[in-house]
């Protein structure tokens, strides 16, 4: 999979993609991530990418020309399954969406900044709009990092144990059950006996029951 990201703050994306699972995914050749500085596509003085909004009001707006230049030049080299705009008013990212996007070949992400992008870009170039929650960030860079991480770890071969992702929270609309590791007892706190029984059927039944109870307590909305 190839993911291209257009941003006015490329430095914000250096660390998230240089460590842990995403670093290994790139090293294995399973995921290619390219970050593009929007200012490199500006033809204006001082590489300007924003301007005042028509009708007045506080905050600047990302201009059409640099953004469209970037999108069209990248599209000339790569065919993208989706052109995604990271914005607070997009569809809220969830596990099902991440699953679907992980099956795509190439994605182009546009990070919002300032007061957002000229609406005409959304109307004519964007195919999907995604939010990572009901709050506002300084820009879409951190949201892009979250999205890439959620997608990248699902690509076959990225995780050492590919079945691990199948049992993450939200995969079956339930939160994950409690997990334990050694020692079996610490300060009198013991691991549930069923997990030490070796009876895989009983263990799976216990985990499912625990997942249901935890979801009911913490996220009952998921059970609807």
C-alpha positions as CSV (number, residue, x, y, z in Angstrom):
1,X,0.0,0.0,0.0
2,X,1.1,3.6,-0.7
3,X,-0.1,6.5,1.3
4,X,0.7,10.1,0.2
5,X,0.1,13.0,2.7
6,X,-0.2,16.6,1.7
7,X,0.5,19.0,4.6
8,X,1.7,22.5,5.5
9,X,3.5,21.0,8.6
10,X,5.5,18.0,7.3
11,X,7.7,18.0,10.4
12,X,4.8,16.9,12.6
13,X,4.7,13.6,10.7
14,X,8.4,12.7,11.0
15,X,8.2,10.9,14.3
16,X,4.9,8.9,14.0
17,X,6.1,7.0,11.0
18,X,9.7,6.4,12.2
19,X,9.0,4.0,15.0
20,X,7.4,0.7,16.0
21,X,4.9,-1.0,13.8
22,X,4.8,1.6,11.0
23,X,8.6,1.7,10.8
24,X,8.7,-2.1,10.4
25,X,5.9,-2.0,7.8
26,X,7.9,0.3,5.7
27,X,11.1,-1.7,6.2
28,X,9.3,-4.8,5.0
29,X,8.1,-3.0,1.9
30,X,4.5,-3.5,2.8
31,X,3.7,0.2,3.3
32,X,5.1,3.2,1.6
33,X,4.4,6.6,3.2
34,X,5.3,9.8,1.4
35,X,4.8,13.3,3.0
36,X,4.5,16.3,0.7
37,X,5.0,19.9,1.8
38,X,2.1,21.9,0.3
39,X,4.3,25.0,0.0
40,X,6.4,23.2,-2.6
41,X,3.3,23.3,-4.9
42,X,2.7,27.0,-4.4
43,X,3.4,29.5,-7.2
44,X,2.8,32.5,-5.0
45,X,5.3,34.8,-3.4
46,X,6.9,33.3,-0.3
47,X,5.2,30.0,-1.1
48,X,1.9,31.3,0.2
49,X,-0.8,28.6,0.7
50,X,-3.5,30.5,2.6
51,X,-5.6,33.7,2.2
52,X,-8.4,35.7,3.9
53,X,-11.9,34.2,3.6
54,X,-14.5,35.9,1.5
55,X,-17.2,37.5,3.6
56,X,-14.8,38.3,6.4
57,X,-14.3,36.5,9.6
58,X,-11.4,35.3,11.7
59,X,-8.9,32.7,10.4
60,X,-7.3,32.0,7.0
61,X,-8.3,29.5,4.4
62,X,-6.1,27.1,2.4
63,X,-6.1,28.3,-1.2
64,X,-7.2,26.3,-4.2
65,X,-4.2,26.6,-6.4
66,X,-1.5,25.0,-4.2
67,X,-3.8,22.2,-3.1
68,X,-5.0,21.4,-6.6
69,X,-1.5,21.6,-8.0
70,X,-0.4,19.0,-5.4
71,X,-3.3,16.7,-5.9
72,X,-3.1,16.7,-9.7
73,X,0.6,16.3,-9.9
74,X,0.4,13.3,-7.5
75,X,-2.5,11.8,-9.4
76,X,-0.5,12.1,-12.6
77,X,2.0,9.6,-11.1
78,X,-0.3,7.4,-8.9
79,X,-3.8,6.2,-9.2
80,X,-5.5,6.6,-5.8
81,X,-8.5,4.7,-4.5
82,X,-9.5,7.6,-2.2
83,X,-8.6,11.2,-1.8
84,X,-9.2,11.8,1.9
85,X,-9.6,15.1,3.6
86,X,-8.9,15.1,7.4
87,X,-11.5,17.5,8.9
88,X,-13.6,17.8,12.1
89,X,-16.8,17.6,10.1
90,X,-16.0,14.3,8.3
91,X,-17.3,10.9,9.1
92,X,-15.9,9.6,12.4
93,X,-13.2,7.1,12.1
94,X,-14.0,3.6,13.4
95,X,-12.6,0.1,13.1
96,X,-14.9,-0.8,10.3
97,X,-13.7,2.1,8.2
98,X,-10.0,1.3,9.0
99,X,-10.6,-2.3,7.9
100,X,-12.1,-1.2,4.6
101,X,-9.3,1.3,3.9
102,X,-6.6,-1.3,4.7
103,X,-7.9,-3.2,1.6
104,X,-7.2,-0.3,-0.7
105,X,-4.1,0.0,-2.9
106,X,-3.2,3.7,-2.7
107,X,-4.5,6.6,-0.6
108,X,-4.0,10.3,-0.8
109,X,-4.5,12.3,2.4
110,X,-5.0,16.0,2.7
111,X,-4.4,17.6,6.1
112,X,-6.6,20.5,6.9
113,X,-5.1,23.6,8.5
114,X,-6.1,27.1,9.5
115,X,-9.9,27.4,9.0
116,X,-9.9,24.6,6.4
117,X,-9.7,24.4,2.6
118,X,-11.7,26.2,-0.1
119,X,-15.0,24.4,-0.4
120,X,-14.5,23.9,-4.1
121,X,-11.6,21.5,-3.4
122,X,-14.0,19.4,-1.4
123,X,-16.6,19.5,-4.1
124,X,-14.4,18.5,-7.0
125,X,-11.4,16.5,-5.6
126,X,-12.2,15.0,-2.3
127,X,-13.8,11.5,-2.3
128,X,-13.9,10.9,1.4
129,X,-13.8,13.1,4.6
130,X,-12.7,11.7,7.9
131,X,-12.6,13.0,11.5
132,X,-11.0,11.2,14.4
133,X,-13.3,12.7,17.0
134,X,-15.6,15.5,18.0
135,X,-12.9,18.0,18.8
136,X,-10.7,20.4,16.9
137,X,-6.9,20.1,16.5
138,X,-4.5,22.7,15.2
139,X,-4.3,20.8,11.9
140,X,-5.0,17.5,10.3
141,X,-1.5,16.1,10.7
142,X,-2.1,14.2,13.9
143,X,-5.4,12.9,12.6
144,X,-3.5,11.7,9.5
145,X,-1.0,9.9,11.7
146,X,-3.8,8.2,13.6
147,X,-5.5,7.2,10.4
148,X,-2.3,5.8,8.9
149,X,-1.5,3.8,12.1
150,X,-5.0,2.4,12.2
151,X,-4.8,1.3,8.6
152,X,-1.2,0.2,8.4
153,X,-1.3,-2.3,11.3
154,X,-4.0,-4.2,9.4
155,X,-2.0,-4.8,6.3
156,X,-1.2,-8.5,6.1
157,X,2.3,-9.2,7.2
158,X,2.7,-6.0,9.2
159,X,2.0,-7.6,12.6
160,X,4.2,-10.5,13.7
161,X,1.0,-12.4,14.6
162,X,-1.6,-11.5,12.0
163,X,-4.5,-12.9,14.1
164,X,-3.7,-10.3,16.8
165,X,-5.6,-7.5,14.9
166,X,-8.6,-9.7,14.6
167,X,-9.2,-9.6,18.4
168,X,-8.6,-5.9,18.9
169,X,-11.3,-3.8,20.5
170,X,-14.1,-2.9,18.1
171,X,-13.4,-5.6,15.5
172,X,-16.6,-7.4,16.6
173,X,-18.3,-4.3,18.0
174,X,-17.1,-5.2,21.5
175,X,-14.3,-3.9,23.7
176,X,-11.4,-6.3,24.2
177,X,-11.5,-8.5,27.3
178,X,-9.0,-8.2,30.2
179,X,-5.5,-9.6,29.5
180,X,-2.9,-11.0,31.9
181,X,0.7,-12.1,31.9
182,X,3.3,-13.5,34.3
183,X,3.5,-13.8,37.3
184,X,0.4,-15.8,38.0
185,X,0.2,-14.2,41.4
186,X,1.4,-10.8,42.6
187,X,0.7,-9.3,46.0
188,X,-2.2,-11.8,46.3
189,X,-3.7,-10.7,43.0
190,X,-4.3,-13.8,40.9
191,X,-4.8,-14.5,37.3
192,X,-8.3,-16.0,36.7
193,X,-8.1,-19.8,36.9
194,X,-9.8,-20.3,33.6
195,X,-6.9,-18.7,31.7
196,X,-4.5,-21.3,33.3
197,X,-6.8,-24.3,32.6
198,X,-5.5,-25.0,29.0
199,X,-9.2,-25.5,28.0
200,X,-9.3,-23.3,24.9
201,X,-13.1,-23.5,24.6
202,X,-13.6,-22.3,28.2
203,X,-11.1,-19.6,27.7
204,X,-12.8,-18.3,24.6
205,X,-16.2,-18.4,26.3
206,X,-14.7,-16.5,29.3
207,X,-13.2,-13.9,27.0
208,X,-16.4,-13.4,25.1
209,X,-18.4,-13.0,28.4
210,X,-15.8,-10.5,29.7
211,X,-15.9,-8.5,26.5
212,X,-19.7,-8.3,26.6
213,X,-19.6,-7.2,30.3
214,X,-16.9,-4.6,29.7
215,X,-18.7,-3.2,26.6
216,X,-22.0,-3.0,28.5
217,X,-20.3,-1.1,31.3
218,X,-18.2,1.2,29.3
219,X,-19.6,1.5,25.8
220,X,-23.2,0.3,25.8
221,X,-23.8,2.2,22.6
222,X,-21.7,-0.4,20.7
223,X,-24.2,-3.1,21.6
224,X,-27.0,-1.3,19.8
